[in-house]
């Protein structure tokens, strides 16, 4: 017990010091002149994405006019990469994906605060490289499984370690102008490293550390990095320190440091050079991933899509035949109408459920695979009524990208209602919208009122059963649509609406209990195809009034302002809002619960994430997983998408049940992003509302007002739940123990004198074995805190490249308040094959004429033998990286028993260069290049031997193998 308490204390100390992290600032720089991990990552992603789009455009003969430099924005890149030419373009998915990467990048400074290898501290170059190369292998494995969400989180973490190399080592001081490529090539040696006994630094002079690296070190070109420790000043004799107020080693000779984390660091004068190299190194790493996974999958990994996923969670029990048929019809219609267009869903997700089973999860980018699987669904069983609806929904929420829209089809109550807190946590974390298509709920009420109890009524849901679904829909900003099975085809129009591009929420309110009320919303000039959704009882009525004073009542199915349809509890109205900018009003008359939602299509939108501050020398922020604390302060990172002409004037937390509004203070952090701080957020359920002006939305010289609203609710809590996780990945066949702490807070601060018992609910989306306490108690004298541990075991069969999402929720004894923490863990097997495929030989035939005017009448051929050796995982693909010819491959067995892939490439003599890429099964990349050189004199057509020479470049970065063949055409083969 004493050892455990000591360990918990150490973890608590580490977590309390994460604000002093020794690296580029994770998210924000408030000195106005330093570059952060967020900016480095964003620049690299935008530039590499633009380069890939440029190359694709060139291969398709399309123009690409975007200048690729550090001034790129997500909007510019998305528009340049789009071939639709539409003025309405959503960058939400792209910017959300980039945000996922830089948030996971910043998380390294929290989870791995004192890990030398994750920051290249203490001269741990081999350990740092292992972090990078193992991580890159995990990214490639995730992409191979089309698990792009897991791939992004892992990629962000890898980039942090790579970027820190340039801030923490003396690579810049050695005069290097290019990245150290060996860091991403595991089969190349790390050379010129200062050994443990080699002195590297001398004392700084009067606080000036510009010349503290020893001249001999620089002359010999030896690589070193600074030592860092917050607990001890001990370090090897003569070694450099990282530096800074919290680095105790920097107080021992040689004093000072070599960090380039920001402009105020020991070597701050070189900060921008280090940051620029970090950008280029990140681009180089992204290129390695691109070559391994292909252009199309690389763009998917970056999140470059205008459309969200099409995601269905479907009850497959006996009474669901009609519902399944309608799900097939509407999904096929969407697929067939959007296939091959910019509006085609970026991915397809299908999760069936019944009782006693749910799944499997189908996640694919292939529409035909989705069609085949939904075609296989059939309705059977289910006699005991409740089904595992929430278990199926949990799979969908963790598999879908953030901000997805999910549709659940069922006519039965949830057997797994105990998962409500887990589902709510996943909704709040992912910001996904969940819509429930509930059939025969109304019939249930009628039957129960009439006292019938026939067999046919046993499948129908009661109003109490349906309330669970309504609560989850409300939390996500979705709708619980209750219809008869015969009217379901009318209600599914909302699915088609959601798959349109650039759908934004302008306004949304839920009234429960209901009461008559008037609501206003602003229509700006960028909005198109606006739709009003109202759900409520049949007695509900409403009227709509335009900015010009024209009105239309809900009794009019077609009028001057809208065309409407009704299905069950849903009234859907297509608004005639074109050229009617300004303030609109909806007047609703109902004393029963109801909801109002207004959407439209517009490029202008926003994304937000809850962040939490860390104090210290490097005070900064990181992503917060969980609810903000009641009465405390809350911070959001808000980014506006789709327009460079938007001026944000207001970001508000709005509680419609109050109504309570909390206005935030805005601080620009660049690139259209704002750090928004809310002081003393009261208890409540809030949505984020953004207002501003857009001077570019219309042709008018004056700017127009606009408003947007987030769908997902943000609920506050007086319970604090934190974890002390020290890893972000787990190997198949292993277990991980995660300590957690629960506390009661008052005004956002832990109440030291509080006591009480909390119910603990720990769940994971993979159904892996898990142990957790069911309750924990805060005892007197424990400083208001209670500790527990969750242990998760991953089976041997878990595939590398997948992930598991663990949710730990705590609820007070009165069941009136809860909070949670959510952890996404990558599953990655250790990669032992680190050797790239190699080229063993080449041959050619046919000669190319020396005159370019005759090239089209001649062909040349290039043949290369590629192998992954006898101990490799084997070559999985060979593709044309450069060239306009055709490629055929075959496999033969080599003399040593290894598989040899014979690549035969032929092309017109007008295209005299080829680059072939060979990728093995774990993503190691080898590249062969060949070139046809026209001969000035005719060469005899004879058989020639192949001469092979191996050479290594000065930095040890690129191994090359060249073959010169003179058989009418000269071919050079470069292995790199």
N, C-alpha and C positions, 0 to 999 in steps of 0.2 A: 504493500500500500504506500509506503514511504517513497519507493522508487517511482511509483505511478504519479504521486503528487509532485515529485521533483520534476518529472517529465512534463506534466501539465503546466508547472510554473515556468519552465524554460520556454515552452511553446507560447505561453502568455507574454513573456518578455519579448520574444521574437516578434509577435504580432503587434505589440505596443511600439516597436521600433521600426516598423516597415516604412514609415514615412521618411526615414533617413536614407533610403535606398541609394546605393552607389551605382548609378547608370545614367544614360540619357534620361531626362525627366520622362516619366511614363506617358502622361496625357497632356499636361498643360505646362506652359512656361510663362511666368508672369514678369520676367525681367525684360520682355519685349524683344530679345535678341538671340535666344537659344532655341535649338531645334529639339523636338521631343521624339520619342519612339513612335507616337501617333503620327506625326508629320512624316517621319522617315518611311514608315510602313505605307502610308497613304500615297506618298509620291511614287514609291516603287511600284505599287499595285497599279496606279493609274498609268504610269509610263509603260509598263510591260503589257498591260491590257491593250493599250493603244497600239503598241507594236504588233501584237498578235492580230488585231483587227486590220491593221495596215497590210500585213502579209496576206491575210485571207482575201482582202479586197484586191490586191495585186494578182493573186492566183485566179480570181474570178473576173479579172479585167475591169474592175470598178475603180472609180476615183476615190482617193482618200486624202483630203486636204488639210487635216489637222496637224499642226506643228507640235511635235512631241518634246516637251520640256517640263520644267518644274512648275509651270503656271497652270497645268491641267487641272480641271475640276471633274467631278463625277458626271456632271451634266454634259460637259463638252465631250468627254470620252463616250458616254452612252449615245449621244446624238451622232457622233462620227462613226460609231460602230453599227448604228442602225441603218438598215437598207430600206425602211418603209417610207421615209420622208414625211411621216406624220408629225404635226406640230404638237400633239399631245403625247408625251413620253414620260414614263415613270422611271425615276432612278432610285426608288425606295429600296428595292431588293439589292441593287448594286451597293448603295451606301450602307445598308444594314449589314451586308456581308463584309465590307471593309471595316465597319465598326466592330464586328465580331472578331476580326483579326487583330485590330489594335487593342481591344479590351483584353483578349487572351494574352497578347504581348505584355501589356501592363501587369497582368496577374502574376507574371513570373516574379516580379518584385515583391509579391505578397507570399506566394506559396514557397518560393525558393529564395527567400530573403538572404540566407546565409550559406547558400550553396556555391562553392568556388567555381565549379565547372559550368554552372548556368550563367556566370558573368565573366568567365575567363580571368578570374582573380587568382592570385598566388601561383602564377605560371602554370596553371592547369590546362595546357593547350590540348593535350590528348583527350582529357575528359570533356573539355568544351566541344571539341570536334565530334566526339561520340554523341553528345547531346544533339548536335545539329544533324548528323548523318542518320542516326536512328530515328530522329523526328521526321526527317524528310522521307524516309522509307515508310513511316506510318502514314504520312500524308498521301503518298502514292497508293498505299493499300486501301485507304478510305475512298479515294477517287475511283479506284478499280471496282469497288463495291457500290459506286454512285452515292456514297455517303458523304456528300459535299459539306454538310454541316460540321461533322466531326473533323473533316479535313481542314476546314478553315480555322477551327479552334487550335488544332495541333500546329498548323502553319504559323499562326501568330506567335505561339510560344517559341518555335524554332527561330523565328526572325529576331526575337529579343536577344537571344544568346549570340547570334551572328553579329548583330549590330553592336553589342557591347564590346566585342573584340576590338573594334576600331577606337572606342573610347577608353578602353582599359589597358591596351597594350601599347608598345612603342612603334607599331607599324607605321604610323604617320610620321613620327620623328625620324624614322629610318629613310625618309624621303620617297616612300612608295606612293605612286599616283594611281595605282589600280588595285582592286580587291585581291585578297589572298585566296585564290581559287581553291587551293588545297584543302581549305576548311570544309568544302562541300564534296570533296572527292576522297572517299575513305580508303581507296587502295593506293594512295600516294603518300610518301613519307613527309612528316613535318620536319623541316630542316632548319638549321641555324638557330636552334633553341639554346638560350643561356642555361647551363646546368645549375644545379643547386648550390655549388660552391663558387660560382662566378659572381663577383660583385657587379651590381648594375647601376647603382645610384650613389650620389654624394649629397651632402646636406644642402638644402635650399638656403639661399642667402637673404636674410632680412625679409623672409616671406616670399621672395621671388624664386620660383622653381623652374624658370625657363631653361636653365642649363644644368639641371641636376642629374641628367643621364650621363654616365661616364663616357668620355671620348672613346676609350678602347671598345666599349660595347657598340657604339655607333660605327666605328671604323670597321669592325669585324662583321657588322650587319647582324648582330645577335638579337633574337626576339625575346622580350621579357614582358611581364605585366606586373601591376602593383599588388602588394599584399594588403589585405583588409580584415579587420577584426574589431568588433564592438565590445568585446569582453577582455581581450588581452593585448598587450603591446608587443608580444613576442613575435619575431620573424627571423629568418635566416640572416646571418651577418652580411651587411653590405647590400641588402636587397631594397628595391624601390617599394614604396607604399602607394596605395591608391590615393590617399589624402582626404582631407575634409575634417570637419569638427568631430564627427563620430567615429572616425578611424583611429583607434588607439595605437596602431602600429606606426602611424605617421609621426608620433611624438618620440619615437626611438630612432637613434641614428641608423641610417641617414634619414633625417627628418624631412617632412614635406611629402609630396606625391606627384603622380604623373597623369592623373585623371583628366579627361577632356569632356566630362559629362555636360557641362554648360560653360558659358563664357566666364563665369566666376571661379571655375575649378583651377587646380594647380597648373595645368597646361591649357587653360581656357582659351589662350590665343590660337590654339589649333583646333578648337571645338568645331568650327564650321567645316574644316577639311575632314575631320573625323566623321562628321554627319554626312557629308557628300559621299565619302567612301562607303559609309554604311548604306546609303541609298543604292549605290551601284552594286554593292555586294548582295543586297536583297534582290535587286533585279536579276543578278546572275543566278541566285538560288531559284527564283521564280522561273527563269528560263530552263533550268535543269528539270523542274517539275513539269513544265510545259512540254518539253521534248519527250518525257517519259509517258505522259498521259494523253498527249495529242491536243491540238488547238481547241477543238470543240469542248472537250472535258475541262480544259484549263479555263476557258471562259465561264463554264458552269461553276467551277470552283471559285472563281472570282465573283460569282453572283451576277454576271452581266446578263440580265433578262428583264424584259418589260412586263412579263406576266408571272403570276404566282403559280403554285402547284394546284392541280385538281386532286382533291383529297376527299374520299368517301369512307365512312365507317358504317358498315351495314349489318343489321340484324338479319340472320339467315334462318330463323326458326319458321315453323310451318305456316303461320299466317302472313308471312311477308312476301308472298309471290308477287303480288301487285306492286309492292314497293320496290322490290329488286328489279322487276321489269321496267319501272319508271326510271330507276337509277341508271340502268343500261341505256335506255332511250336518250336521256338527257346527256349522259357522258359521251355517247357515240355521236350525238349531234354536235356537241362542242368540239370533239376531236376532229370530226370530218370537216367542219366549217373553218377550223383554225389551223389545220395541219399545214406546215410549210410557211406559215406567216409569222410575223413578229409577235402575234397574240397567242401563238401556240403555248399551252402550259409548259412551264420549265421542267416539270416532273409530274409523275402520277403516283398517287398513294392509295392503296386499297387495304382496308382492315376489316375482315368479317368477324362476327362474334355471335355467340349463342350461349348455351349452357350445356355442358360444363366447359366449353372451350372458347378461345378467342385467337385471332390470327390465322395463318401467319401474315406478317406485314409484307405487302408487296410494294416496293419502292423502285421505280424505273423511270428512265427518260424516254423509253420506247412506248409509243401510244399503242402499238399492236400487242405488246406484252400485257399492258393494262386491259385492253379489250378482251384478250383471251382469258385472263383471270376473272374478270367480272362476268364473262359469259359462262364460266364454270360454276358460278354461284347458283345454288338451288335452295329452296325453302323446305326444311324438314325438322321434325322434332319440336321441342320447346313446350311440352305439355305443362310444365310447372310454372309457367309465366315469367318470373323474373329472369333477366339475362345479364351477361357480363359486359354491359355496355361501356362502363367506365374503364374497364381493363383494355378494351379495344381502343377507346379514345386516348388512353395514356400512350399507347404505342404510336398513334398518329401524331400526337403533340410533340413527342420527342424526336420523331423522324422528320417531320416537316420543318422547312426553314422558318425562322422567325417571321412574324406578321403574315402567316398563311391564313387561308380561310378554309375551314373544315366543315363538312356536312355529315351529320349523323342521321341515319334512317332507322327508326324503331317504332314499335307499337306496344312495347312492354316496359315495365319498371326496371330499374337497375338492381341487380342482385348484389352488386359490389358498391353500394352507396357509401361504404366506409372509405372509399377512395376519394371522396369529395374534396377533402383538404389537399390531397396530392394533385388532383386535377386543377384545382383553383391555383395552386402554386405554379404549375406548368403553364397555365394560361397567362398568369401575370408575368412570368419570366419570359415566355416566348412572344407575348403580345399577339398571339394568334386569335382569330375570331372563330367561334364555334356556333354553328346554326343547327338546330334540331328540327328534323322533319318528323313530327309526331302524328301518327294516324290513329283515328278513332278515340281520341281523348274525350271529345265532346260527346260521342256516342256513349262512352262510359258513364258520363254524368247523367245522361238521359235515362239510361237503363237503371242506374242505381236509384234514381228518383222514382221510377215506376215499379221498383221492387223486383225486377226480373233477375233471374240467375241462370239463364240458359248457358249451354256449353259455348255458344258463340260469343257470349259476353266475357268469358273467362280471360281472353287475351287483352281486353281493353284496359287502359290505364285510368286510375282514379285521378282526380285533380291533385290530390296530395302527392301521388307518384310523379305526376308531371312537374310539380313544383321544383324538384331537384334539377330537372333539365332547364327550367326557366331561370333558376338561380345561376347556373353555369353559363347560360347564354348571356344573361345580363352582365356577369363578371367579365366576359370576353368582348362585349359590344356586339354580340350576335343576336339572333332571334330564335324563339321557340315557336315554330309555326305549327299550328294544330289544325289538321284537316281530316276529312274522310278520305278513304283510299280512292274513291272515285274522283276527288278534286285534287289529288296530289299533283297531277300533271300541270295544273294551273300554278300551284305554289312553287314548283321547281324553276319557274322563271327567275327566281332570285339567284339560282346557281349560275344561269347564263349571264345574269347581270354582273356577278362577282368575277367572272372570267374575262370581262372587258379590260382593256389596258388602262392603267393610271386611274383606278377608282379611288376616290378620296371620301372621307366622312366630313361633311360640313357641319352637321348638327345631329345630336342624339340625346334623348331623354327617356327615362323610365319613371313612371309614377306608380308606386306601390306603398300604401294604398292609393287608389286613384282619386282624383278630384278634377273638376273642370279647370282648365288653365290655358293661358295664351303663351306662345313661344315665338321668338323671332330668330331669324338667321340671315346672314349676309351672302348674297350671290355676287361673285366678282366676274370680270370679263373673261377669265381663263376657263371657267366652268362650262362643260358641255354635257348633254344627255343626263340631266338630273332626274333623280327618282326619289319619291317619298314612300316610305313604308310605315304603316300604322298597324299595330296589333292590339287587339282588345276584344271585348265581348260584342255580340251582335248588336247590342243597343247603343254602342259607341257611335257618335257622330262628330264630324269635324268640318271646318271650313278653312280655305286657303285664300290669302289676300296678297296680291302682288305689290311691288313698290309704287305702281301707278294707281292703286286703289281698287283694281278689279278683283272680285271675289268669286269663288266657286265652292259649293258645298259638297259633302261626301255623297249625297244622294244623286249627284250628276256623274254618270259614268264617263261622259265626254263633255268638255266645256272649254272655255277660253284659256284656262290655265293648265289643265291636265286631262289625261285619259286614264281611266282607272279600271282595275279588275279586283274581284274579291274571291278569296278561297279560304274557307274556314275562318280563322281569326285574323287573317292577313288582308289588308287593303294595300294594294300597290298602285301608285300613280306615277305616270311618266309626265314630268313637268314640261310645259312650254315656256322655258325660262330664257330662251335665247334673246339677247339684247334687252334683258330686263334685269340689269344689275341694280343692286341696292338691297334694302331691308324687306324681307318677306315675313309674313305672319301666319302661324297655324293656331287656330282656336279649337281645342278638343273639349268635348262635353261627355264626360263619363265619370262615374263614381267607383268603377271597378278598375283594377290594375290595367295599365296600357303602356305601350312604348311608341316612340316617334323617332324615325331615323331618316335623314336626308343625305343622299350621296350624289356624286357627280364624277365626271372625268376631267382631270386637270393635271398638268405637270407639276403644279405647285402643291407640295405636301411637306410633312416633317416626320422625323423619327426622334425618339427620345429614349434615354436610358437613365436609370437611377444610379448615381455614383455616390461614394462616400469619401470623406476627406481623411487624410493621414497627416499628422503634424510631424515636424522635425526639420532637419537641414534641407531635405528634399521633399518638403511638404507637397503632397499632390493628391490625386484621387484615383480610385479604382472602381470597377463595376461592383455594385451592391446586389447580391442575390438575396432577396427577401423584402419584407415590407418596411417602409419608413416608420420611425417610432413616433407615437402620438405625443404631441406637445413639443417635440424636438424640431430641429432644423432638417431640411431635406434639400438635396442638390440634384439637378437634372442636367445632362448634356443633351441639348436640343440642336438638331441640325435641319436646316431648311433645304428641301430638294426641289430641283426642277426650274430654278430661276435665279439669275444673278441680279435681278432688279427688285427683289423683295426687301422690304424694310420691316423687321419684326418690331412691333410696338408693345406687345403684351403677351406674357405667358402666365396662365392662371390654372390653379387647381380648383375645379368646380365640383361641388357636392350638390347634386340636384335634389336630394332629400331634405336639405337644409332650408333654403339654399344657402350654402356657405361658399365664399370665394376667398382664395388666398393668392394674392398677387406676388409674383416672383421678381427679384432684381436680376437684370440681365448683364452679363459681361461677355463681350465678344472674345472668342478664342481662335478666330480665323476660319477661313473656308466656309463661311455661312453657318458656323456653329456658335452656340452660346452656352456658357455655364450659367444656369438659372438657380438662384438660391431662394428658398422659402423659409421664412422665420416662424417658428412656433406653429407647426401644422397641427390643427386639432384632430381629434378622433373623427373618422368618417370614411366614406367611400368616394374617391375623387376620380375625375377624368382630367386629362390635360387638354387645355384649350389654348390655341395660338391665334393671335390676331395681328394684322399688320397692313401694310400698303404695298401694292405692286404697280410700279410706274410703267411696266412693260406689258401689262395684261391686255390693254386695249390700245386702239389707235389714238385715243384722246391724249392731250398733252398733260392733263392732270392725272395723278395716281388714283387708283381705286382701292377701297378697303377690301380685305378678305379675311375669312376665318376658316380654321380647320380644327378638327377635334380628334383626339386619339380615341380608339374604340375601347381599349382595355381599361378596366377600372384599376385604380391604385388605392388599396386599402391601408390605413395606418393600424398600428398595433402597439400595445404597451408591453409586449413580450419581445425580448431579444433572443435570437437564436444565432449562434456563431459556431463555426467549425475550426479545427486546428489541423486541416489537411496539409500534408507535406509532400503530396505528389499529385500529378494530373493524369497519370496513366497507370495501367495495371496489366500484367502479363496473363495470358490464359493459364489456368491451373493454379492460380495463386490467390491469396486473400489480402485484404487491406482493412486495417482498423482506423476508424476516423473518430477522434474525440470531438465532442461537442459540448457547448455550454448554453444553458437556458437561464434567463434572469427576468425579473419584473422591473420595468422602468417607470419613472415619473418625469414627465417633461423631457423625454429623450435621454435621461441619465439613469443608470442602474440604481435601484433603490436598495441601499446596503442593508436596511433593516427589514426588508420584506421576507416573508416566508410563504410557503404554499407548495402544492403538488400539481404537476403538469402531466397530462397525457401525451405520450410520445408516439408518433406514427412515422415509421421509416419504410419507404417503398422504393423499388427500382423497376424500370420499365422492361427489363429482360427476364424477370422472375428468377433471378439468381438467388442462391441461398444467402440469407441475411439474418443476422441476430442483432437485436436492439432491446433496450429496456422498454417496457410498456408504459412505465411512469417514472418520473424522477421528482425528488422533493428538495426544495430549498429550505435548509434547516437554519435555525437561529445561529448566528455567529459565522455564517458562511459567506458574508459580504453580499448577500442577496443572490448568490449564484448556485446552480446545481450542474454537475458534470455527468456525462454519460459517454458511451462508446458504441458506435455502430460498426459491425464487421461484415464485410461483403466478400463473398467467395465467387470467383469467376471460374467456370468449368474449363477443362482442357479443350473442349470442343469449340470454345468461343473463337470466332474468326478475327484475325488481325485486321485492323482497319475499321472495325465496328466500334461502338461506344456503349456506355451504360450510364443512365441518368439516375442519380440517387437523390431522393427528396427526404429531408428530415423535418417534420412538423411538430410543433408543441402547442397544446391547447390548455387553457386554464381550467380549473376545476368546475367553474360554472358553465363551461362550453360557450362563453360569450366572446372570447378573444383567442386568436391564434397567430402564429408567425411560423416562418419556415426558412430553411436554407437549401439551396439546390446545387448539386455538384455534377458536372458532366466529366466522366472519366473515359479517356481513350483506351481501347484495348489494343495492345501492340506486342506482338511476339518479338523477341530479340532477333535481329537479322544477323546471320553469320556469313552470308554471301555478300561480300563487299567489293567483289571484283567485277569490273565492267566487261561486257562482251568484247572480243578481239577479232581483228581481221587477220587471216592467215595467208591469203594469197589472192591473186587476181589474174585475169586474162582478158583479152579483147580481140575483136575481129573487125574487119572492114576499115577502110581508110576514109578520112574526111578530106574533101578538096580544100585547097588553100584559099580559094575565092569564096567570100561570103555569099555572093550572088548565086552560087551553085549548091549551097548547103541543104536546101530543102529536098533535093533529089537523093541525098545520101543519109544513111543511118550508121550509127556507131553503137557498139555494145560493150558493156562493162560487167564483169562477173567477179564477185567477191565471195570468199568463204568466211563465214562468221561463226564463232563458237563461244560458249560460256564455260568451256573447259569441262573436265570430268567431275569436278566438285561443285560446279555452279548449279543454280536452280533451273537453268535452261533458257534459251532465247524464246520469248513469247511473241515478239512482233518485230518486223523489219519494215520500215516505211521510208518513203522518199521525203527527205527534209528539204531538198533543193533539186530542181530539175523538172523538165516537162516531158519525161519519157514514161515508159511502162515498166513495171517491176513484177517479176515472178520469183517465187521462192520454192525450194524443195529441200528435203532433209536427207543427209547421208550419214553413215557412221564412219568416224575417223579412225586412224590407225591405233590410237590409244583408247578406243571405245567411246569417245565423246561424240555427242551429236553435233553435226556441222550443218548449218543452214547455208545453202547455196543461193545467193541473190543474183539474179540475172536482170540487168537493166539495159534497155535499149531506147535510143532517142534519135531524133533528127540531128544532123550535124549543125543545125542552127542553134541547138542547145548543147553546148559542149562541156557543161559542168554538172556534176551530180554529187549529192550528199545523202548518204543512207544512214538511218538511225536504227540501231539494234537495241532493244530493251529486253532485259531478262525478267523473270517472274517476280522479282522483288523491286524492280524499278531502276536497277543500275543501267546506265546509258552509255553505249559506245557509238562512235560516229565514224563512218568511212566516207572519204571524199575522193572523187576521181575527176580527171579533166582530160578532154581530148584536145591534143595540140596538132594543128595542121602542119604537115611536113613541107619544107620548101623544096625538097628533092624526093623523088620516088624512092621508097624503100622496098627491098625484096620481100615478098610475102612468104616468110618462112616462120617456123616455130622457134620462139625464143624462150630462154630460161627466165624465171622471175628472180630478181635480186631483191633481197629484203635487208633493210638496215634499220636498227632501232636507235633512237636518239631521245635524249631527255633535255628539255629546255632548262635555262639557267635557274629558274625558280623551282624546278621540280614539279611544275603544275601540269604540264601536258606531255604525255607520252606520244610520240609520233612514229609511224611506220610507213615508209614510202616505197613504192614499187614502180620502176620505170620499165615500160614495155614498148618496144619498137616493132610493131607489127602493122605497118601502114599508118598507125595512129599511136601517139604517145599518151599513156595514161599514168597519171600520178595518183597514188593512193595515200591519203593522210589519215592516220589513226590519232584521235585526240580524246 
